[in-house]
Amino acid sequence: MTEKNYNPNELLICTASRLMEDDTTAFIGTGIPMLAAALAQKRHAPNLISIFEFGGTGAVLEDLPLAVGERRTFHKALAASGITDIVEAAQRGFVDYGFLGGAQIDPYGNLNSTVIGDHDHPKVRLPGSGGGNDVGSHCWQTIAIMRHDKRRFIEKVDFITTPGYLTGPGAREKAGLPPGTGPYRVVTTLAVMGYHPESKRMMLLATQPGISVEKVIENTGFELLLADDIKENSPPSEEELSILREEVDKEKFYI
């Protein structure tokens, strides 16, 4: 393996793909989660049931969809329904994983994809929730995929678009969200984080190839808990890169 024969997007895709287990259901969004799901289906999780916001359930991702509502999200699918059916399926507890992104994230996994600055007079207005609130509220476990820097990893998000553990232990349940649900992993260009089982604060589990623990801490705008045994992720393999480049994203829309 030659050093760094992959770009940051390919690293994020391969890292996220490894978290996708066979025989599970996953709520998939546009972009990196979609490529990660396609890679997982082709490599190690052929029975992964991808669920798209506009109603495609269990599509076979032979060709890469360009949006969550286009025809390829229904290709050879188990069901073709609509957005209300998909959200209801999550509310009923049928969705194992939800993949999310955001402009900001805080120590408890709350995500902001709505505004930067004051809500009524923002510095930047972002795309908004889409299905982000529903995914974070009702899927059993959520995985955030983000670039890693101090502007994104901050002590308090400007707006909670997607609830994480809110203010800490018990806060989700107090807010009326289903017990046992919540953030599971954060996949970034620098590391993979989880959450402490008691405090619910973000915790460093593994660094990306060649990245030091110190660099992760330097690029995080809050105190990051450290696991007792911090691993280093293996880089994307030749097999992963070959499938990704030659089968998943042949047209190079994302990579």
C-alpha positions in Angstrom: 0.0 0.0 0.0 1.5 3.3 -1.1 1.2 6.0 1.5 -1.8 8.4 1.1 -3.0 7.0 -2.2 -6.5 8.2 -1.3 -8.2 11.6 -0.7 -10.1 12.8 2.4 -13.5 11.9 0.9 -12.3 8.4 0.2 -11.0 8.0 3.7 -14.4 9.1 5.2 -16.3 6.8 2.8 -14.2 3.8 3.7 -14.3 4.4 7.4 -18.1 4.9 7.5 -18.6 1.9 5.3 -16.8 -0.4 7.8 -19.4 0.6 10.4 -22.3 -0.6 8.2 -23.2 -4.1 9.3 -24.8 -6.9 7.3 -28.5 -7.6 8.0 -29.1 -4.2 9.5 -31.3 -1.2 8.4 -29.6 2.2 7.7 -31.2 5.6 7.0 -29.0 6.9 4.2 -28.5 10.6 3.1 -27.0 12.1 0.0 -23.3 12.2 -0.4 -20.8 10.2 1.6 -23.3 8.0 3.5 -24.7 6.9 0.1 -21.3 6.0 -1.2 -20.4 4.2 2.1 -23.6 2.2 1.8 -22.9 1.2 -1.8 -19.4 0.2 -0.9 -20.6 -1.9 2.1 -23.2 -3.7 0.0 -20.6 -4.6 -2.6 -17.9 -5.6 -0.2 -19.1 -7.0 3.2 -22.8 -6.3 3.8 -24.8 -7.6 0.9 -28.0 -7.7 3.0 -27.7 -4.1 4.3 -31.1 -2.6 3.9 -30.7 1.0 2.8 -33.6 3.4 3.6 -34.0 6.7 1.7 -36.0 9.6 2.9 -38.4 9.7 -0.1 -39.5 6.1 0.2 -36.9 3.7 -1.3 -36.4 0.8 1.1 -33.8 -2.0 0.4 -32.6 -0.7 -2.9 -29.7 -2.6 -4.6 -27.2 0.2 -5.2 -25.8 -1.0 -8.5 -25.5 2.5 -9.8 -24.9 5.5 -7.5 -28.0 7.7 -6.8 -27.4 11.4 -7.1 -30.2 12.3 -4.6 -32.4 10.6 -2.0 -35.5 10.7 -4.2 -34.3 9.7 -7.6 -35.1 6.4 -9.4 -31.9 4.6 -8.4 -33.0 4.7 -4.7 -35.9 2.4 -5.7 -33.8 0.0 -7.9 -34.8 -3.6 -7.1 -36.1 -2.3 -3.7 -38.1 -4.2 -1.2 -40.6 -1.3 -1.0 -41.4 2.0 -2.7 -43.4 4.2 -0.4 -43.1 7.8 0.8 -41.5 10.1 3.3 -44.2 9.7 5.9 -43.9 5.9 5.8 -40.1 6.1 6.3 -40.4 8.5 9.2 -43.0 6.3 10.8 -40.8 3.2 10.3 -38.1 5.0 12.4 -40.7 6.0 15.0 -41.7 2.4 15.3 -38.1 1.3 15.9 -37.4 -0.4 12.6 -34.3 1.6 11.7 -31.0 0.5 13.3 -28.6 3.2 12.1 -29.0 6.8 10.8 -26.2 8.6 9.0 -26.0 12.4 9.5 -23.9 15.4 8.8 -23.8 19.0 10.1 -21.9 22.2 10.2 -21.4 22.0 14.0 -21.4 19.3 16.7 -21.0 19.6 20.4 -19.7 17.2 23.2 -23.1 15.5 23.5 -23.5 14.9 19.8 -26.1 17.6 19.1 -25.8 18.7 15.4 -26.5 22.0 13.8 -27.3 22.3 10.1 -29.7 25.3 10.3 -27.8 28.5 11.1 -24.4 29.9 12.2 -25.0 32.7 14.7 -28.3 34.0 16.0 -31.3 32.2 14.5 -33.2 35.3 13.5 -30.1 37.2 12.3 -27.7 34.5 11.3 -24.2 35.0 9.9 -24.9 32.0 7.6 -28.1 30.2 6.9 -27.6 26.5 6.2 -29.8 23.9 4.4 -31.8 23.1 7.5 -33.1 19.8 8.9 -34.5 17.8 6.1 -34.9 14.5 7.8 -32.1 15.2 10.2 -34.3 15.8 13.2 -36.4 12.6 12.6 -33.3 10.5 12.1 -31.6 11.7 15.2 -34.7 11.5 17.3 -35.9 8.0 16.3 -33.2 5.8 14.8 -31.6 3.5 17.4 -28.1 4.7 16.7 -26.8 7.6 14.7 -23.4 8.1 13.0 -22.3 11.6 12.2 -19.8 12.1 9.3 -17.9 15.4 9.2 -14.7 17.1 8.5 -12.8 17.8 11.7 -11.8 21.3 12.9 -12.4 23.7 15.8 -15.1 25.6 13.9 -17.2 22.5 13.7 -16.4 20.8 17.0 -17.6 23.4 19.5 -18.7 23.6 23.1 -22.3 24.6 22.2 -24.0 24.5 18.8 -25.7 27.7 17.7 -28.9 25.7 17.0 -29.9 22.1 17.7 -31.2 20.8 14.4 -30.6 17.1 15.4 -30.7 16.1 19.0 -27.8 14.1 20.4 -27.7 13.5 24.1 -28.9 17.1 24.6 -27.4 18.2 27.9 -26.3 14.8 29.1 -27.6 11.7 30.9 -31.3 11.4 30.9 -32.0 14.5 28.8 -33.2 12.7 25.7 -35.7 10.7 27.8 -36.8 13.8 29.6 -37.5 15.5 26.2 -39.7 12.5 25.2 -37.3 10.8 22.9 -37.3 7.0 22.8 -35.2 5.4 25.5 -32.1 3.6 24.2 -31.7 5.8 21.1 -28.9 8.3 20.5 -25.5 9.1 19.0 -23.2 6.2 18.4 -20.2 7.3 16.4 -18.6 10.4 14.8 -16.5 9.7 11.7 -14.1 12.5 10.7 -11.1 13.2 8.6 -9.0 12.8 11.8 -10.6 10.2 14.0 -13.6 8.1 15.1 -15.3 9.1 18.3 -17.9 7.4 20.4 -19.7 8.4 23.6 -18.9 7.7 27.3 -21.7 5.3 28.5 -22.3 7.3 31.7 -21.5 11.0 31.0 -22.7 10.8 27.3 -19.8 13.0 26.3 -17.8 12.4 23.1 -14.8 10.1 23.5 -11.9 9.5 21.1 -11.8 5.8 20.1 -9.4 5.7 17.1 -7.3 8.1 15.0 -7.2 8.0 11.3 -4.0 6.7 9.6 -0.9 8.9 10.5 -2.9 11.2 12.8 -1.8 11.7 16.4 -4.0 12.0 19.4 -2.6 15.5 20.0 -3.7 16.6 16.5 -7.3 15.4 17.2 -7.3 17.3 20.5 -5.9 20.5 18.9 -8.7 20.5 16.3 -11.5 19.9 18.8 -13.1 23.0 20.4 -14.1 21.2 23.6 -12.6 18.7 26.1 -12.5 15.4 24.3 -12.6 12.3 26.5 -10.0 9.6 25.7 -10.6 5.9 25.6 -8.2 3.7 27.6 -7.0 2.1 24.4 -7.0 4.4 21.4 -6.6 2.5 18.1 -5.3 3.7 14.7 -7.6 2.9 11.8 -6.1 1.1 8.9 -6.0 3.1 5.7 -8.4 2.3 2.8 -7.4 -1.0 1.3 -6.7 -1.6 -2.4 -9.9 -3.6 -2.5 -12.0 -0.8 -1.0 -10.5 1.8 -3.3 -10.9 -0.3 -6.4 -14.6 -1.0 -5.6 -15.2 2.7 -4.7 -13.5 4.1 -7.8 -14.5 1.5 -10.4 -17.9 0.4 -9.3 -19.5 2.8 -6.8 -18.5 6.3 -8.2 -17.5 5.5 -11.7 -18.4 9.0 -12.9 -16.4 10.7 -10.0 -19.3 12.7 -8.8 -18.1 12.7 -5.2 -14.5 11.4 -5.2 
